[in-house]
């Protein structure tokens, strides 16, 4: 996507074609001056694109229900349900699952006792698949298929892998299909975010980038509604959510336009103009007859600048390492707390809905605070609150052994909201920490760290079934540690966005960059 930054600004550059003067403008200038920064056409475009976040969320978080450990009960007088005896200490015929053997993967395949850690493998492999899929889909979207076709491919593969998952004969095939599903769905969020932001003007990109999180929340909220009717048949949950990406691909995606910026970068300027003309028409505007899109040029960029690597500057290496370690902790806590709701010993469906609702104030509050609060402070405070909340959940563990605790659920929901805010802020912070020529690569490295943390989280959730205190304590410590790391990073609020590593190093050494300090190359 770095190519998009290299569209040459030729405002007012006039050529002469067939006796007519042609005004060459960049895509940015055409949107700002003639299409409209954010009109009805872009609103509709962003809405249609963002709908895909719904089933992206569903496929990501479905294991909260499908892989949950259901309650069990004694058969007749063979044992006492009120005793502290574990099911592992009883004969197999002395107890039964309350919802039946098909209520979850754990119940169907007996993933308890000496097999309990197998239960966390599918969710971990899902996030590992997402890690690899992000790189593959990003490459396809930038170089070959474009944003829209990559979304289509990702949706169709998500449909196929989700449906096949419902037919899994054993835990190992199920784990492989979860990996495949993670690989398939990883292109949805990335491409939808880019496809949305590339259709609007500069001042709206931040707000539009946040819209996807609201639709992600809607998908999160829909899961209890889908899972409850299927609580005795976990396979039906996968069958239901597999239909949504197929319906989106057939009924909605055909009405979505390709990114005009990507089309322009690929030299398909006529197609880009057609998209911009359609946007302008829906906004009640009309593009001038003599307008054309300026062609991308690399002439203004020196060979050295084009070949700069993130690893070529010691300060950048230290900075990305710090960001990635913090991202690992945030991803571990953000996804882990969501999956760990089953260890609250509260009603699972209500707990998931409560967590999903906390995403909304997290996005709203984060958007407001980012406008006037230092990024470093906001991220650290969010991470600290999330960590402290997780640790406070330990105090209510004894209370929840026999029944759910509203106090624990409240503290956990506050912690999840803070973790969600830290997750969002870290993305914004990392964009501002690095120059244009390595920015996309730096953000992709952060995403891989987030997914790696998410991949380990399900294993801790399994451990939490034995001791909820341990899982909450580890989540809390990781979150607080992530918050501490950013004290070694510079502040970026109101700082300029630099173009190259060399420029950023010089400016920050002179004290004009963020925080005016350099832990940089000597």
C-alpha positions in Angstrom: 0.0 0.0 0.0 3.0 2.3 0.1 2.4 2.8 -3.6 -0.6 4.9 -2.8 1.5 7.5 -1.1 3.5 7.9 -4.4 0.7 9.4 -6.5 2.3 12.7 -7.7 0.6 15.9 -6.8 0.1 17.8 -10.0 -2.6 20.2 -9.1 -3.0 22.7 -11.9 -0.8 20.8 -14.3 -2.3 21.3 -17.7 -1.7 19.2 -20.8 -3.1 19.4 -24.3 -4.9 16.5 -25.7 -6.8 16.8 -29.0 -7.0 20.5 -28.7 -8.4 20.4 -25.1 -6.6 21.4 -22.0 -6.5 18.5 -19.5 -6.3 19.1 -15.8 -4.3 16.3 -14.1 -5.1 15.8 -10.4 -4.4 13.1 -7.9 -7.2 10.9 -6.5 -6.9 12.8 -3.2 -7.5 16.1 -5.0 -10.4 14.9 -7.1 -12.1 13.6 -4.0 -11.5 16.8 -2.0 -12.3 19.3 -4.8 -14.9 17.6 -6.9 -16.4 14.4 -5.4 -16.8 15.6 -1.8 -14.8 14.5 1.2 -17.6 12.4 2.7 -21.0 12.5 1.0 -23.9 10.1 0.6 -22.1 7.9 -1.9 -19.1 7.3 0.5 -21.5 6.8 3.4 -23.3 4.1 1.5 -20.0 2.6 0.3 -18.6 2.5 3.8 -21.8 0.9 5.1 -21.9 -1.8 2.6 -18.2 -2.6 3.0 -18.4 -2.6 6.8 -21.2 -5.1 6.9 -18.5 -7.8 6.3 -17.1 -7.1 9.8 -20.2 -8.8 11.2 -19.3 -12.3 10.1 -15.6 -11.6 10.6 -16.4 -11.2 14.3 -18.7 -14.3 14.3 -16.0 -16.6 12.9 -13.4 -15.2 15.2 -15.3 -15.6 18.5 -17.6 -18.6 17.8 -15.4 -20.9 19.9 -16.7 -19.1 23.0 -19.8 -21.2 22.6 -18.7 -24.2 20.4 -15.6 -25.0 22.5 -17.1 -24.1 25.9 -17.1 -26.7 28.7 -20.8 -27.3 29.4 -22.2 -28.1 32.9 -22.5 -31.7 34.1 -24.7 -33.5 36.6 -24.7 -36.8 38.4 -26.9 -39.7 37.3 -29.4 -40.6 40.0 -27.7 -41.4 43.3 -24.4 -42.5 41.8 -22.7 -39.3 43.0 -23.5 -36.0 44.7 -23.6 -32.8 42.5 -23.1 -30.7 45.5 -19.8 -32.3 46.5 -16.5 -31.0 45.5 -15.7 -34.2 43.6 -14.4 -33.6 40.0 -16.0 -35.5 37.1 -12.5 -36.9 36.5 -12.7 -38.8 39.8 -16.0 -40.5 38.9 -16.8 -43.4 36.7 -17.8 -42.4 33.2 -21.3 -43.7 33.7 -21.9 -41.9 36.9 -22.4 -38.4 35.3 -23.6 -36.8 32.1 -23.5 -33.5 30.3 -26.5 -31.3 31.0 -27.0 -30.3 27.4 -26.2 -33.7 25.9 -23.1 -35.0 24.2 -23.4 -32.7 21.2 -23.6 -29.4 23.1 -20.0 -28.5 22.5 -16.8 -30.0 21.1 -15.6 -30.8 24.6 -18.7 -32.8 25.3 -18.7 -34.7 22.0 -15.0 -35.6 21.9 -14.4 -35.9 25.7 -11.8 -33.1 25.9 -11.6 -33.2 29.7 -9.2 -34.5 32.4 -6.1 -35.8 30.6 -7.3 -34.4 27.3 -8.3 -31.0 28.5 -5.5 -29.0 26.8 -6.6 -30.4 23.4 -9.6 -28.1 23.8 -7.5 -25.0 23.3 -5.7 -26.2 20.2 -8.4 -25.3 17.6 -8.7 -21.6 18.8 -5.0 -21.2 18.9 -4.6 -22.6 15.4 -7.4 -20.2 14.2 -5.3 -17.2 15.2 -2.1 -18.7 13.8 -4.0 -19.1 10.5 -5.1 -15.5 10.8 -1.4 -14.5 11.2 -0.4 -16.2 7.9 -3.6 -15.2 6.1 -3.0 -11.5 6.9 0.2 -11.5 5.0 -1.2 -13.5 2.0 -4.3 -11.5 1.6 -2.4 -8.2 2.0 -0.1 -9.2 -0.8 -3.1 -10.2 -3.0 -4.9 -7.0 -2.3 -1.9 -4.8 -3.0 -0.4 -6.5 -6.0 -2.8 -8.7 -7.9 -6.6 -8.9 -7.1 -7.3 -5.5 -5.6 -9.3 -4.8 -2.4 -12.8 -5.9 -3.7 -11.8 -9.2 -5.3 -9.7 -10.1 -2.2 -12.7 -9.5 0.0 -14.8 -11.7 -2.3 -12.2 -14.5 -2.2 -11.9 -14.2 1.6 -15.7 -14.3 2.0 -16.1 -17.4 -0.2 -13.3 -19.2 1.5 -14.8 -18.3 4.9 -18.1 -19.8 3.8 -16.5 -23.0 2.7 -14.2 -23.5 5.7 -17.0 -22.6 8.2 -19.4 -25.1 6.7 -16.8 -27.8 6.5 -16.0 -27.2 10.2 -19.6 -28.2 11.1 -18.9 -31.6 9.5 -15.6 -32.3 11.5 -15.4 -36.0 12.5 -12.8 -35.5 15.3 -10.8 -32.8 17.1 -7.8 -32.9 14.7 -9.8 -32.3 11.6 -11.7 -29.6 13.5 -8.4 -28.0 14.5 -7.2 -28.0 10.9 -10.4 -26.5 9.6 -10.2 -23.8 12.3 -6.7 -22.9 11.1 -8.1 -22.8 7.5 -11.0 -20.6 8.6 -8.6 -18.2 10.3 -6.5 -18.0 7.2 -9.7 -17.4 5.1 -11.3 -14.7 7.2 -8.1 -12.7 7.8 -8.6 -10.8 4.5 -12.0 -9.5 5.4 -11.0 -7.0 8.2 -7.8 -5.7 6.5 -9.3 -5.2 3.1 -12.6 -3.7 4.3 -10.7 -1.2 6.4 -8.6 -0.1 3.5 -11.5 -0.2 1.0 -13.5 2.1 3.3 -10.8 4.6 4.1 -9.6 4.9 0.5 -12.9 6.3 -0.7 -13.1 9.3 1.6 -11.2 12.6 2.1 -8.3 13.0 4.5 -10.2 14.4 7.5 -12.6 11.5 7.5 -10.2 8.6 7.3 -9.8 8.3 11.1 -13.6 8.3 11.8 -14.3 5.9 8.9 -11.5 3.6 10.2 -13.4 3.3 13.5 -16.8 2.3 11.9 -15.7 -1.3 11.3 -15.4 -1.8 15.0 -19.1 -1.0 15.5 -20.1 -3.7 13.0 -17.6 -6.1 14.6 -19.5 -5.4 17.8 -22.8 -6.2 16.1 -21.4 -9.6 15.0 -20.2 -10.2 18.6 -23.7 -9.3 19.9 -25.4 -11.7 17.5 -23.4 -14.7 18.6 -25.5 -15.4 21.8 -28.7 -15.1 19.7 -27.4 -17.6 17.2 -25.8 -20.0 19.8 -28.7 -20.2 22.3 -31.2 -22.0 20.0 -28.3 -24.3 19.0 -27.1 -25.0 22.5 -27.6 -28.7 22.2 -26.0 -28.9 18.7 -22.7 -27.0 18.3 -22.4 -27.9 14.6 -25.5 -25.9 13.8 -23.8 -22.7 15.0 -21.2 -23.1 12.3 -23.8 -23.9 9.6 -25.7 -20.7 10.4 -22.7 -18.3 10.4 -21.3 -20.0 7.2 -24.3 -18.7 5.2 -23.7 -15.0 6.0 -20.4 -14.5 4.0 -22.0 -16.4 1.1 -25.1 -14.1 1.1 -22.8 -11.1 1.4 -20.7 -12.2 -1.6 -23.8 -12.7 -3.8 -26.2 -10.0 -2.7 -24.1 -7.0 -1.4 -20.5 -7.1 -2.7 -21.5 -6.7 -6.3 -22.7 -3.1 -5.4 -19.4 -2.2 -3.8 -16.9 -0.3 -5.9 -13.2 -1.1 -6.1 -10.8 1.4 -4.6 -10.1 4.3 -7.0 -6.6 4.7 -5.5 -5.6 1.1 -6.1 -7.0 1.4 -9.7 -4.9 4.5 -10.3 -1.7 3.0 -8.9 -2.2 0.0 -11.2 -2.5 2.4 -14.2 -6.3 1.7 -14.6 -7.1 5.4 -14.5 -10.2 5.2 -16.7 -11.8 2.7 -14.3 -10.7 4.9 -11.3 -12.4 7.9 -13.0 -15.6 5.8 -13.5 -15.7 5.0 -9.8 -15.1 8.7 -8.9 -17.7 9.8 -11.4 -20.3 7.5 -9.8 -19.4 8.8 -6.3 -19.7 12.4 -7.5 -23.1 11.7 -9.1 -24.6 10.2 -5.9 -23.2 13.2 -4.0 -25.0 15.6 -6.4 -21.8 16.7 -8.1 -20.2 16.3 -11.5 -16.6 15.9 -12.5 -15.2 18.3 -15.1 -15.0 16.9 -18.6 -11.2 17.8 -18.9 -10.1 16.1 -15.7 -7.7 13.2 -15.6 -5.8 11.3 -12.9 -2.1 11.8 -12.7 0.0 8.7 -13.2 2.1 7.3 -10.3 5.7 8.2 -10.6 8.8 7.0 -8.8 11.0 9.7 -10.2 10.7 12.0 -7.2 11.9 9.3 -4.9 15.5 8.5 -4.7 16.7 4.9 -4.9 18.0 5.0 -1.4 14.7 6.2 0.0 12.8 3.5 -1.9 15.1 0.7 -0.6 15.1 1.8 3.1 14.2 -1.0 5.4 12.8 -0.9 8.9 15.7 -2.9 10.0 18.3 -0.5 8.6 17.9 2.0 11.5 18.7 0.9 15.1 16.2 3.3 16.6 13.4 1.9 14.3 14.3 -1.7 15.3 14.2 -0.9 19.0 10.9 1.0 18.5 9.2 -1.8 16.5 10.4 -4.4 19.0 8.8 -2.4 21.8 5.6 -2.0 19.9 5.4 -5.7 19.0 6.0 -6.9 22.6 3.3 -4.5 23.8 1.1 -5.7 21.0 1.7 -9.4 22.0 0.5 -8.6 25.5 -2.5 -6.6 24.3 -3.6 -9.2 21.8 -3.2 -11.9 24.5 -5.4 -10.0 26.9 -8.0 -8.6 24.4 -8.8 -11.9 22.9 -8.1 -13.9 26.0 -10.6 -12.0 28.2 -13.3 -12.5 25.5 -12.7 -16.3 25.4 -12.3 -16.4 29.2 -15.9 -15.4 30.0 -16.8 -19.1 30.5 -14.5 -19.0 33.6 -16.7 -16.3 35.2 -19.1 -19.0 36.2 -21.9 -16.6 35.1 -24.5 -17.2 32.4 -22.3 -17.6 29.3 -24.8 -16.0 26.8 -25.4 -12.9 29.1 -21.6 -12.6 29.7 -20.8 -12.5 26.0 -23.5 -9.9 25.3 -22.2 -7.7 28.2 -18.7 -7.9 26.8 -19.9 -7.1 23.3 -21.8 -4.0 24.5 -18.6 -2.7 26.2 -17.0 -2.5 22.8 -19.3 0.4 21.9 -18.2 2.8 24.7 -14.6 1.7 24.1 -14.7 2.9 20.5 -16.6 6.1 21.3 -14.5 7.0 24.3 -11.2 6.1 22.5 -12.2 8.3 19.5 -12.9 11.3 21.7 -9.8 10.9 24.0 -7.5 10.5 21.0 -8.3 14.0 19.9 -6.8 15.7 22.9 -4.9 13.0 25.0 -1.3 11.8 24.6 -1.2 8.4 22.9 1.3 7.0 25.3 -0.7 8.0 28.4 -4.0 6.8 27.0 -2.6 3.4 26.0 -0.8 2.9 29.3 -3.8 3.9 31.4 -6.1 1.6 29.3 -3.7 -1.3 29.8 -3.4 -0.6 33.5 -7.1 -0.5 34.0 -7.6 -3.7 32.1 -4.8 -5.4 34.1 -6.1 -4.2 37.5 -9.7 -5.3 36.6 -8.5 -8.8 35.7 -6.6 -9.1 39.0 -9.7 -7.8 40.9 -11.7 -10.6 39.4 -9.6 -13.0 41.5 -11.3 -11.6 44.7 -14.7 -12.7 43.5 -13.6 -16.2 42.4 -14.7 -17.9 45.6 -18.1 -16.2 45.4 -18.7 -17.5 41.9 -18.2 -21.2 42.7 -21.8 -21.9 43.2 -23.4 -18.9 41.4 -22.5 -16.0 39.2 -21.3 -12.8 40.7 -22.5 -9.4 39.4 -19.5 -7.8 41.0 -17.1 -10.0 39.1 -19.0 -9.6 35.8 -19.0 -5.8 36.2 -15.2 -5.7 36.9 -14.5 -8.0 34.0 -16.6 -5.9 31.6 -14.8 -2.8 32.6 -11.5 -4.6 32.1 -12.6 -5.7 28.7 -13.6 -2.2 27.7 -10.2 -0.9 28.7 -8.4 -3.8 26.8 -10.5 -2.9 23.7 -9.5 0.7 24.0 -5.8 -0.2 24.4 -6.1 -2.4 21.3 -7.5 0.4 19.2 -5.1 3.1 20.5 -2.1 0.9 19.8 -3.0 0.7 16.1 -3.2 4.5 15.9 0.0 5.0 17.9 2.0 2.6 15.7 0.9 4.4 12.6 2.3 7.7 14.0 5.5 6.2 15.3 7.0 5.3 11.8 7.5 7.1 8.5 5.5 6.6 5.4 8.0 4.3 3.6 7.9 1.7 6.3 4.6 2.5 8.0 2.5 -0.3 6.4 5.2 -2.9 7.2 5.4 -1.7 10.8 1.6 -2.0 11.3 1.6 -5.5 9.7 4.4 -6.5 12.2 2.1 -5.2 15.0 -0.8 -7.2 13.7 1.3 -10.4 13.7 2.3 -9.8 17.3 -1.4 -9.3 18.2 -2.3 -12.5 16.5 0.5 -14.4 18.2 -0.7 -13.2 21.6 -4.3 -14.2 20.6 -3.0 -17.7 19.6 -1.7 -18.4 23.0 -4.7 -17.0 24.9 -7.0 -20.1 24.4 -4.5 -22.3 26.2 -4.7 -20.1 29.3 -8.5 -20.2 29.1 -8.2 -24.0 29.3 -6.0 -23.6 32.4 -8.6 -21.3 33.8 -11.1 -24.2 33.9 -8.9 -25.7 36.6 -8.0 -22.5 38.4 -9.8 -19.2 37.3 -7.5 -17.3 39.6 -4.4 -18.2 37.6 -5.9 -17.2 34.3 -7.1 -13.8 35.6 -3.7 -13.2 37.3 -1.7 -13.9 34.2 -4.0 -11.7 32.0 -3.7 -8.9 34.5 0.1 -9.1 34.7 0.5 -9.2 30.9 -1.7 -6.1 30.5 0.1 -4.1 33.1 3.5 -5.0 31.6 2.3 -3.9 28.1 1.3 -0.6 29.6 4.7 -0.1 31.1 6.5 -0.7 27.8 5.2 2.5 26.2 7.2 4.7 28.6 10.2 3.8 26.4 8.4 5.2 23.3 8.1 8.9 22.2 4.8 10.8 22.3 3.3 11.4 18.8 0.2 13.6 19.4 0.3 16.6 17.1 3.7 15.5 15.7 4.2 15.5 12.0 4.1 12.3 10.0 7.5 11.8 8.3 8.2 10.3 4.9 11.4 8.4 5.3 13.5 6.9 8.1 16.4 9.3 7.4 14.1 12.3 7.6 12.5 11.2 10.9 15.9 10.4 12.5 17.2 13.9 11.6 14.1 15.7 12.7 13.8 13.9 16.0 17.5 14.4 16.8 16.9 18.1 16.3 14.1 17.9 18.9 11.3 18.8 16.5 9.8 15.3 16.5 7.7 13.5 19.1 8.9 14.1 22.7 12.1 15.6 21.3 14.2 12.7 22.5 16.0 10.0 20.6 16.8 6.5 21.7 18.1 6.3 18.2 21.2 5.7 16.1 24.2 7.3 17.7 
